[in-house]
Each structure stands twice: as structure tokens, then as C-alpha cells.
Amino acid sequence: MGIFDYFKSKSQPSSASVAKDRLQIIVAHERSKRQQPDYLPQMQQEIIDVIRKYVQVDSKDVQIQLENIEDCSVLELNVTLPDQ
């Protein structure tokens, strides 16, 4: 192994390490989705239906997040209302 091979291996990660990093990201993403309750998408649709009784909004303008902090659950609802 020459001196240039030593620097080359440090500057570019191997395909195995890149694949490992990508897999860790995918697993973390799937775990975060798994922690959400099953009723959350239905709840989001029902909230959108109630809001649409008063204001026309698109489904993509409503975001719902559920966070578990210690022994407390926090439901965060963000609605982007249209300019009128």
C-alpha cells in the first residue's frame, strides 16, 4: 500500500459504508413512522373536513405531528390558511 492509497481511502468512503449509512437513515425513518398511532391519518382527514366547512384548504396545507415527551403526548396541528 502506497502513501497515496492511504489518503485515497480516507477521502472517499467505501460503498459498504455509504450503504450502511443509507440503511441507518431508512431504518430510523421507518421507526419514526411506526411510533405514530394508527388513528393519526384518519384524525388528519377529519380535521381537514371540519376546517373545509369554514375555509377551503388543500390537504397538503394541514400537517399533524404527535410527540411523546416523558409521560405526556403533544398533538401539534399546523394549518396554512389561504390569503383572502
N, C-alpha and C positions, 0 to 999 in steps of 0.2 A: 504494500500500500504506500503510495507516494504521498508527499505532503499536500499536493493539490487534491487528492482523493479525500483527505481528511476535511478540508474546507468545503468541498463539494457536498459531502454527505450532511454537513451541518446547515448549509444554506437552503437545501431543498428537502422537505420531508419525504419519507418514502410513501409509496402508495398505500402500504399497510397502515401507517399512522394516520394518513388522511382518511382512509376508510373507517378506522376506529373512531376518529373524531366525529365524522358524519353519523356513524351509528349511535354514538352517545347523544348527539343532538336529537336524533329521531326518537330514541328511547325516552329521553326527557320530555319531549313534546307529547308523546303518547301517554306517558304517566300523568302529565298535567291534564290531558283531556279525560282520562279515566277517573280523576278525582272529582269531576263535575257530576252533580246528580243527574239522573235520567230525566227529571222533570224540567230542567232548565230550558231546553229548546221549546217545549210546549208553553212554558211560562212566558218566554220571549214573544211567541206568536200571539198569545192572549193579551199581553201588554200592548203590542202593536195594534191589535184590533180595537182596544179601548181608546188608544190615542187617535186612531183614524176616525173615531166618532166625532172628534172635535177639529182635528187638523190632518191634512193629507201629508203623510210621511212615507218615505220609502223604507223597506225592511233593512237596508244596509245602513240607515241613519240611526238605528237603535242598537246599542251594544249593552250586553248584560254580563257582569262578572260576579262570581261568587268567591269570596276569600274567607278562609278559615284562619282566624287569629286566636290562638290559645283555645279557649272553650267558647268562642263567640264566632258566629257566622255573619259576614257583612255582604249584603247584596248591593252592588253598585249598578245603577242604571244611567246610561248616557243617551240622550235623545237630541239629535241635531234637528232643530225646527227650521222650516223654510222661512226665508225673508218675505215679509208681507207688507 
